[in-house]
Amino acid sequence: MIQKIIDILQEKGSPECLQKLKVLEWEIGKQNILHLRSLDLDEWDIISISNVLQQDKTCNIRSISLSYNSNIWDAWIATFMKAIPESVSEIWLVGCGIGDIAGVAILDWMKQSANLQMICMEQNNFSTDFQQGLYIFKKQNPQIMVVT
């Protein structure tokens, strides 16, 4: 799994992605985190990474971040949420520019996740109605930190 994600970022070739390659293997292998912040990820990247995660649902990743990738669209996050391993306890989606369509997919995942402890989704484009749904989730699940 690690090598496949490294290959995806290497193909992207941006300076940020190439720099991230230096620490990605260590983060996944030693800390069980997949933090892909501020890498200007696009549709191909998200779909490709989702496919890799889907193929290895038994991996032991505990934390995933796509924060500050402002080109992420709602439909891509919906695909990504379906691929997240059960082991994940933290998700970071800060400043991705996502809205209610992605929010519904995220909330659906949150409701079925057995290990979620924290999710941070501030600086996105969620409607007041959707934020009310998150508030209800927070009230019903006080053991999970939800930051919006």
Secondary structure, 3 states (H helix, E strand, C coil): CHHHHHHHHHHHCCHHHHHHHHHHHHHHHHHCEEECCCCCCCHHHHHHHHHHHHHCCCCCCCEEECCCCCCCCHHHHHHHHHHCCCCCCEEECCCCCCCHHHHHHHHHHHHHCCCCCEEECCCCCCCHHHHHHHHHHHHHCCCCEEEC
